[in-house]
Amino acid sequence: MQPDKDLNPDTDDLPLRANTNHIFVRHYVLDLTLHFDRRVISGSVVLFLEPFSGSGSKTEDGIGPGICTIGAGRSHDVYVCRSHDEDTVEEGTEGIGKATPKVEKMLGTGEKDGAEFQALSGAGPQIPAETKMIQSSHLWETTADGDFTLVLDCCDLHVSKVEEVDISSLSAMSGLQPEFASESSGIGLVNPQTAFIQNLISMPSDQWKQKHQLFSLFSHAPGAQDCCSLQFYRDQWSLQVRKKGVASPQEFPRALRICYETRPTGGSVRWTKDQDNRVCVYTAGSPINNRALFPCQEPPVAMSTWQATVRAPSECVVLMSGEEEAVPFGDGNTSLLIWNYYVTMPMPASTFTLAVGHWHQVPAEIAPAVERGLKTDCSETAKLGARPGEWAQADQMSGHRSSISEVVKGSPLKTGSSPAVACCRQQKSPATRKAFIFSEWLEGNLDFAQILWKGSDAADGVSDGLDLGGNQTTHSDSALCCSSLEDETHSVTDYSGIVDDSISCSHDDYPCRFTEESARSQRVIPHRVFGPVSLLQKAQMGALKLLPRCLAAAHTVLGVHPFPRLDVLIVPAGFSSLGMASPHIMFLSQSVLCAGSPGTEEKSLSLCGSRICHEIAHSWFGLVIGARDWTEEWISEGFATYLEDIIWAQAQKLPLQETAEQSDLKALLRWRRLSDELQNSEEALQILRPNMENTGQVSDSGSSTVKHALNPDKTFMQVHYLKGYFLLRFLASQVGEQQFINFFRLFVKKYHGQLILSQDFLQMLLITFPDLEREGLTISAIHADWLDRPGIPKWLYERSAVWSQARLVEEVKAEVVKWILLSQSHQGKGRKRKRIEPKVNYKELTSEQLVVLLELLLEEEELSVPTMLALQRTYSLQNQDAEVQHRWCELVVKHAYTQAYRDVEHFLVHYQAMGVYLYGELMVQEDPQQQALARRCLSLVQEEMDQSARRVVEEMVL
């Protein structure tokens, strides 16, 4: 079984090379160490594999139930992966051969590869290049001899070693018996290790804790020592692994360890500096997803669970996708802290999210010392804002009740970590020591990493007492920052109780929150907000203040929160999006934070609130329900854009009439944006279902391509957001908005934890509302009008005329007339005496109305300097949100209003996620002063900009 050849690397499509129709990764165990000095991440990932029973067949509906996302909430946050021809030898790797252009060839055998990994890290003996590198792919292609090849998606990684994990000694003492092994299951009794892992993978969800403990234990097992070592090879987009003489997935090893190191410029993670000028790193929402962070299976059907151990400097905070807040503990004699995270819901590798930096938790109240800019060390009390007892609650949630007490007290972390470990050392008798270790493990005071550090008798202490039939599942709804809104009155629109609360899950077995009685009534899940010290006050006034309201509103509209907790991180200024949603964690751009001074922030909360609601909506559409074909991005972005208005209105408790008016005003703004985008983009990028009738199809091995995923123009397009949003508005207009939201709740209950295509949603809609089809609205008609063609459907043209005449828009038009008349009054010539300005009463406008006002004024050929000054002062434009400031800067550039060039510079430096278009405006005017301004701004932010945005801006400016 040979992997598919490269899928036309000259195109702008992203190849998904993993052969998921042959074999699945069911669980990842990552062990990572961050090296801030070299800006790399080193470590290993252990893959637990299961052959696909339908090997070789095309993917059909229902295969690989789970979730997936192609950038849930990723508004333009894209890195374009270069081919990385420059596979140069880095410092400390002189003994490692240099790869040929566009392909890195590695053919590794046995333990020798470990030395190469040491060389990559700058330590240990170096291996002669000829023993490690094959300079031609010919050997790899001609030595297959019919052997099965595992193909993983991978790029921008230095892979030093791939080995089979030998769990025989650990599995024998675990008590996990291969009772089910039989010929019919495809697992022969001649290989008990295979049976052990299959039994582990098949453990029911009510034993998830024991399952993850065993995954952790087995991941520390040594490499296999048999004569048939693994061979591996890496090309531009994949890592390929074989075992000599193994011809089928069923015979292939079930547990592999891959040792590797990331590159400083790898496409999946972004090393940069935060707003306090301190180095940090985070997964950036790249179109290549996480294949440059760890070798993985990228196709959406490759659902898996994972657990990760991350070692980072003690002054740093590690945030990650994980179901509980991690409590760090010391790493032996090093200055590092260890953070552990895990997930029990199968998810795509693309949703794995990591952020490590000198973050601080945003407190409910800002301490005066913090306001003066004093920084508090990460290990000091309560991370800036935890109240008494909160760390203890988090302690119980994570199972490290003892070790965190040192952090709370502010005392240095002792080497050897928790008091439980210290007490363990005091046990004199081996039998007593084993019994103590086992009891501590059951209580959650020790994890397997700590146990293994203590030696084989420590592991024996756990294995001797393992009872895999027990259910030790624990769950807590307590939180560090969980605001209760139960006593608040419901808003005018109350969606609760619309549909039956009974749930019948159709997904694979995992601990599902939709079936938990406590989750159904949990309107606000535990949440925290993190960011750099310089932004704590803004984050407090915006994100922290709005989160409880938005979470409660989302629960009211859509029901059970799919995830048990949420961390929000204010990411560095170079982040190329306004926000990005992942399981348990949300990234927010500083661009959405309040721009005004204290006391005026309420007027500029709309952008922040809307964006938070958009990202929260992705928990349902994009994460717990995902697109089976990544080209159908509208399933994530269109739904989140539609729902953000409904959830935000609910959070504000707006009356129905005001909700409808705000919705129509936003619809007009989106219509103008979409219309402009479609006039200035190629038609191929305007299609929401570019694969049309082939959507969801893959090759015999399971590989495929994501159409246009690497096209740099697509990076800055919003057609999937906007056209998808308008399709949902169209459908809502056919059945009624209230009924449409009712249907959303039903759809979530049926499809949560699963992958869908457009027709799954449309088919259920037409079944629920049969009158639609009788009136001529069919799936094929919707495909033809909305999904499979470029351009704008007829309904949207007609409806836009109605939105243009809405009451809130008419108010703006009246204000526009006043400003035009004022400008015209300044256009007389030859007047020497100072003009007395006529007194005009200008109406107070909302943020969205101000955007419309400035967009309409942009259509004017000329505005006088006094008019521009009056505009700025009347609306305090420098204190408005980033959307308003963006339009103001466009107006400043168009009319060369030099007095406000400082506003343009501030915008380009601080709101990088929104400034790319503005660079083009500065250059196209051919004004030397404006072009100099563009170059100066680029020089200020060039090093911290998103890579794809930087390339586009440099092409325009330089």
Secondary structure, 3 states (H helix, E strand, C coil): CCCCCCCCCCCCCEEECCCCCCEEEEEEEEEEEEECCCCEEEEEEEEEEEECCCCCCCCCCCCCCCCCCCCCCCCCCCCCCCCCCCCCCCCCCCCCCCCCCCCECECCCCCHHHHHHHHHCCCCCCCCHHHCECCCCHHHHHCCCCCCEEEEECCCEEEEEEEEECCHHHHHHHCCCCCCCCCCCCCCCCCHHHHHHHHHHCCCHHHHHHHHHHHHHHHCCCECCCCCCEEEEECCCEEEEEECCCCCHHHCCCEEEEEEEECCCCCCEEEEECCCCCEEEEECCCCCCCCCCCCECCCCCCCEEEEEEEEEECCCEEEECCCCCCCCEECCCCCEEEEEEEEEEEECHHHCCEEEECCEECCCCCCHHHHCCCCCCCCCHHHCCCCCCHHHHHHHHHCCCCCHHHHHHCCCCCCCCCHHHHHHHHCCCHHHHHHHHHHHHHHCCCCHHHHHHCCHHHHHHHHCCCCCCCCCCCCCCCCCCCCCCCCCCCCCCCCCCCCCCCCCCCCCCCCCHHHCHHHHCCCCCCEEEEECHHHHHHHHHHHHHHHHHHHHHHHHHHCCCCCCCEEEEECCCCCCCCEEEECCEEEECHHHCCCCCCCCHHHHCHHHHHHHHHHHHCCCECCCEEECCCCCCHHHHHHHHHHHHHHHHHHHCCCHHHHHHHHHHHHHHHHHHHHHHHHCCCHHHHCCCCCHHHCCCCCCCCCEEECCCCCCCHHHCCHHHHHHHHHHHHHHHHHCHHHHHHHHHHHHHHHCCEEECHHHHHHHHHHHCHHHHHCCCCHHHHHHHHHCCCCCCHHHHHHHHHHCCCHHHHHHHHHHHHHHHHHHHCCCCCCCCCCCCCCCCCCCCCHHHHHHHHHHHCCCCCCCHHHHHHHHHHHCHHHCCHHHHHHHHHHHHHCCCHHHHHHHHHHHHHCHHHCHHHHHHHHHCCCHHHHHHHHHHHHHHHHHCCHHHHHHHHHHHC
